[in-house]
């Protein structure tokens, strides 16, 4: 994100630049983390209805491969040990899956 940029605006710009896609942004989650004594906010969005509108513009060294997931694949992905964003996974699991609101999360991600 650019300095002073609002998180949503930054995420929309980054999605377009790095994947060439636009979409509908849902469920902004912000977590405060403290790596090495430096407090940072991390914001996460779930993006639905993604549509490619241009070619990506990656910076040197960046390598991204956009992918689509079914709901079941998404849940499996966030439970894998190599998933880097544990706070995001924990939030989704606690707020939706473990509390019996799995269908509500599925609707957010995939519509009715």
Secondary structure per residue as TSV (DSSP state, phi and psi in degrees):
chain	resnum	aa	ss	phi	psi
A	1	X	-	360.0	151.3
A	2	X	-	-81.2	151.1
A	3	X	T	-60.3	130.4
A	4	X	T	81.1	0.0
A	5	X	-	-80.7	137.1
A	6	X	-	-65.1	142.5
A	7	X	H	-54.3	-44.9
A	8	X	H	-64.1	-44.4
A	9	X	H	-62.1	-42.4
A	10	X	H	-64.0	-41.2
A	11	X	H	-67.6	-39.4
A	12	X	H	-63.1	-43.7
A	13	X	H	-65.0	-46.3
A	14	X	H	-62.5	-42.9
A	15	X	H	-59.0	-46.3
A	16	X	H	-64.7	-47.3
A	17	X	H	-63.6	-46.8
A	18	X	H	-87.8	-21.0
A	19	X	H	-123.4	-17.0
A	20	X	S	77.5	16.1
A	21	X	E	-115.9	155.7
A	22	X	E	-120.2	168.8
A	23	X	E	-175.4	-177.2
A	24	X	E	-97.4	125.2
A	25	X	E	-95.5	132.1
A	26	X	E	-130.4	161.6
A	27	X	E	54.2	62.0
A	28	X	E	-70.9	125.7
A	29	X	E	-121.6	130.6
A	30	X	E	-121.0	129.6
A	31	X	E	-121.7	142.4
A	32	X	E	-98.3	125.8
A	33	X	E	-123.7	160.1
A	34	X	E	-132.9	67.2
A	35	X	E	-77.5	127.9
A	36	X	T	56.3	32.7
A	37	X	T	79.9	5.7
A	38	X	E	-108.0	118.2
A	39	X	E	-80.5	129.2
A	40	X	E	-135.4	148.4
A	41	X	E	-98.0	135.7
A	42	X	E	-115.4	126.5
A	43	X	E	-109.4	139.2
A	44	X	E	-125.4	143.9
A	45	X	E	-130.4	148.6
A	46	X	E	-101.1	130.0
A	47	X	E	-113.1	126.2
A	48	X	E	-118.3	168.8
A	49	X	E	54.1	41.0
A	50	X	E	-68.1	140.1
A	51	X	E	-141.7	130.5
A	52	X	E	-77.4	124.5
A	53	X	-	-120.5	-10.0
A	54	X	S	-161.9	171.7
A	55	X	-	-77.0	146.5
A	56	X	-	-64.9	154.0
A	57	X	-	-124.2	85.6
A	58	X	-	-86.3	147.0
A	59	X	-	-80.9	158.2
A	60	X	T	-53.3	132.4
A	61	X	T	91.9	-14.8
A	62	X	-	-82.1	138.0
A	63	X	-	-140.6	111.8
A	64	X	-	-126.1	142.7
A	65	X	-	-130.8	94.3
A	66	X	-	-57.8	145.2
A	67	X	-	-143.3	152.4
A	68	X	-	-105.8	148.9
A	69	X	-	-134.6	145.3
A	70	X	-	-74.6	168.5
A	71	X	H	-60.6	-44.4
A	72	X	H	-63.8	-40.3
A	73	X	H	-64.6	-38.9
A	74	X	H	-61.4	-47.4
A	75	X	H	-61.4	-41.6
A	76	X	H	-63.0	-43.0
A	77	X	H	-59.2	-46.7
A	78	X	H	-73.1	-12.3
A	79	X	H	-92.1	-9.2
A	80	X	S	-70.6	141.9
A	81	X	T	-58.5	-27.8
A	82	X	T	-81.2	-4.9
A	83	X	-	-66.8	120.5
A	84	X	S	-74.9	-25.6
A	85	X	-	-104.4	75.9
A	86	X	H	-62.3	-38.4
A	87	X	H	-63.7	-37.9
A	88	X	H	-64.9	-47.9
A	89	X	H	-61.4	-45.3
A	90	X	H	-60.2	-42.6
A	91	X	H	-60.1	-50.9
A	92	X	H	-60.3	-43.3
A	93	X	I	-65.9	-43.6
A	94	X	I	-71.8	-43.9
A	95	X	I	-74.0	-30.2
A	96	X	I	-119.6	-55.7
A	97	X	I	-72.2	-54.2
A	98	X	T	-71.3	-22.4
A	99	X	T	-92.9	10.4
A	100	X	T	79.6	15.5
A	101	X	-	-107.7	30.9
A	102	X	H	-60.0	-39.6
A	103	X	H	-65.5	-34.5
A	104	X	H	-63.9	-43.7
A	105	X	H	-64.1	-41.5
A	106	X	H	-60.6	-39.1
A	107	X	H	-66.5	-40.3
A	108	X	H	-60.3	-42.8
A	109	X	H	-77.7	-38.3
A	110	X	H	-123.4	2.1
A	111	X	-	79.2	-175.6
A	112	X	-	-75.5	360.0
